[in-house]
Amino acid sequence: MPIKKVMIVEDYEVLLESYKEIINNTTNFRVCGAYTSCEEALEHIENLSPEFILIDISLPGMSGIEGIKAIKAILGDSVSIIVVSVHENSTHVFDALCAGAIGYVTKSSGEKEFLNALYQAINGGAPMSTNIARMVVESFQKNDCNELTSRENKVITLLSEGMTYNQIAMTLNLSINTIKYHLRNIYGKLYVKNKYEAIVEYKKRGCKLNSV
């Protein structure tokens, strides 16, 4: 495998030197540039054309999130960016991924996990520390539940309590056709064919049926 060029953007110089040493001791990667700010890295990025970039989020001047956007605007998909940060909250993680990062590794990761992230990226993976990956999965599960509107939640709740379409219509002061319309939307969003599958799938996704 040809040697891959890696750029590092990390303002804590002890860590910066540690990352350089770890990477340069591999047979597949070499550090082509190491900088303490996004502004400095951006000055050299076109000439160096790194294939991978490891970047912190909390940096002096331009943040890592803004740096990711600027880097992607210059190099596009030719570069894979992995965040290496102490931040583990969902806001930082999703902001980084939405900006264009393909992975997110915490600074508490060991050397093995650090290097595995680079090798996963080579193979087209999305490297993430275990706790970060769990956060992403849980967020998607939560978003799946939230795809149902408030009205749809009320309909499926009443359905799960054994009410007929007529009873649901009377309870919500809606027409039968409107209830059937909501049910079609619920089935489509949950990828099911009937009310029994809908209730099972809704519970399986970890959602609590909302009370009316």
N, C-alpha and C positions, 0 to 999 in steps of 0.2 A: 504494500500500500504506500502511495506517495506520502511524503511528510506534509502534514497539514499545518497551516500558519494560524497561530492563535494570538489575539490581542487581549490585554488585560486592562481594565479600568477600575482601579481601587485606590482610595486615598490614604488608607492605612499602610504605610510603606513596609512595615514588618510583614504584613500579610501579602503584599504585592511581591516581595522578594521570595516568600515561601511558595506562592503559586508558581512563580517563574521557575524555581528549582524543581518543583514536582513535575511540571510540564516538560521541561528540558531534559529530564532524566528518562523520559519515555522514548521509544523508538519511532513513534508515529506523529508526534507533535513537537513544534518548536514555537517559542514566543517570538513574534516578530515586532512587538511593541508593547510597552508597559507604561501606563500613564496614571496620574493621580486625579485627573479631571476629564470630563467629557470634551471640554473646549480644546484641551491639548490633544486628545485622541483624534478629534475631528480634523485637526490641522494636517494629520499624517495619514488619515485613513485611506484616501484614494491611492496614494503612492504605495502603501503597504498591502492593500487589498487582502485583509485577513479573511480566512474562511470561517473562523469561529471567534466570537468575542465573549469574554467573561466580564460582567459588569455589575458593580454595586448599585444600589438605589440611592442611598444617602451620600451625596458627593458635594463638594464645594462648588458654588455656582450652579450650572445646569444639573438638574437631577438625573438619575439614571433612566427614569421613565422618558424624560424629554430627550435624553441622549439616544435611547433606543430608536425613537421616532426619527431623529436626525440621521442616524446611521442607516436605517432602512431606506430613508429617502435618497441616500447617496448610493448605497450598494445593493439595495433591493434584496431579492431572494438568493443572491450569491453568498450571503453571510448568514450564519446561524448564531443567534445571540442567546446566551444562558445567563440568567441573573444569579449572582451569588451574594446573598444578603442575610443580615440578622433579622430582618422583618419577616414575620410569619402571619400577619393579618391578611384577611381576604382582599381588602382594598388594594394593598400593594401588589399582591399576587396577580389579581385580575387586571389591574392597570398595566402591569408589565407584559402580560400575555396579550392583551388587546393592543399594546403598542407595537408588538412584533416579536417579543421573545419567544423562543421555542421551548424553554425549560426554566426551572426555578429551583435552585439548590440553596439550602441554608448553610451559613458559615460554620455551624456546629457539625457539619458532615465531616467524616474522616477522609483521609487521602484516597482510599479505595473508592468511596462513593463519588468523590470529586472527579477522579479519572473516568469512572464508569459513565458519568454524565457526558463527557466528551465522546466516548466510544458509542454511547447510545445515539448521540446526535449524528455521528458519521453514518449510522445505519438507519437514519430517518426517524429516530425516536424522539420523544418529548420528555427528556430527563427531569425528574422531580424528586425531591426528598419525600420520604414516605408520608410525613405529616402534611406536606403541601398537596400531594396527590389525593390524600383522603379529603382534604378541604375542598378540592376541586370537584371530586365525585359527589360529595354531600351537597354542594351548591347546585350542581346540575339536577340532582334528585329533588331538591327543594323547588327549583325552578319548574320542573315537570309538574309538581303538584300545583304550583301557582298559575299554571296555564289555564286552569278553569276559572271562570269569572265568579264573582260573588253569587250571582243568581244560579249558575250551574252547580256551585257547591251546595246551595240550599236544596236544589232538585235532587241531587244524588244522596244527600243526607236523608231526606224524606223517603226516598226510594229504598234506602238501606233499612229504614224502620218499618218497611212492609206496606207503605201506602200505595194505593193504586194511582194511576194517572189522574183519575177524576178527583181523588182526595188531595193530591198535590196541587192540582189546578185550583181547587177551592181554598186550600190553605194559603196559597201565594196570590190568590185573586187574579189568576191568569186563565187563559183559555186552554183547552186540551191541545190545540194545534201549537200553541206557544211552548207548552211542556214538551211536546214531541220534537219541536225544533231544538230546544235546549239539549234534549237527550241525544239527538243526532250529533250535535257539536261535542258532547261529552264522549260519545263512542269514538268519534274521529280523533279527538285529542289523546285518548287513552289507548287507541288502537285495539278496540274490542268490538264485539258484534251484538251484545245484549246486556241487559241490566245486571245480570249476575256476574258476568265477566268484568263489567265496569266497577262494581263494588269491590271485587277481589283485587283487581289491578290497582285501584285507588289506595287500598289499604297496603298492598304489597310495596308500593313506592314510599311507604313510611309516612303517609299523610294521615292526619286525624280528620275524620269527617266532621265538618263544621256544623255546629248546632244552629238552628234557624233563629 
